[in-house]
Amino acid sequence: MIPSINHFKYQTNHNQFENCTNLTLQGEYLSGDHLFRFKLDLYDSNSLVIMGIISKSRSQNENPYKNPTFYGWSTNNIVYLHGVTYSNFNNYQSDIEKNDAFQLVLDCDRKLIRLINERTLQTHELSIDITKCPFPWQPHVRILNDFQ
């Protein structure tokens, strides 16, 4: 089942530290395959986009790039493995443009996540260490605006 793009709950946070939009999904995932589809209509060239998962054991309000359970991808060719940043990990090259649609697949049984850019058909996959990111998982997408 593919959730509609409109099923995301958008939460915008403006404070003295960051101007961001979170795409929040309801639910937590322990087993099976789960596909989430989203469109980056709020993206511009000064934005930082972070897409992946966090463990339910950690706060959704915590910045994913500071969250030790976060696994995922970002602009600027960055990959996050349990909150640690890696540049060009497994030759990951971000190819994000405004209005790109993505599929984020959580394969809980195989303990991996996959990101697919529907425009370029580029597919990226990460194995998840469940000692660092225990179940249940929650998908997490954040757009930081005016990121310098």
Beta strands, then each sheet from edge to edge (+ up, - down):
strand 1: 9-14
strand 2: 19-24
strand 3: 33-39
strand 4: 48-55
strand 5: 71-74
strand 6: 78-81
strand 7: 84-87
strand 8: 101-107
strand 9: 112-117
strand 10: 123-127
strand 11: 137-144
sheet 1: 1+ 2- 11+ 4- 5+ 6- 7+
sheet 2: 3+ 8- 9+ 10-
end
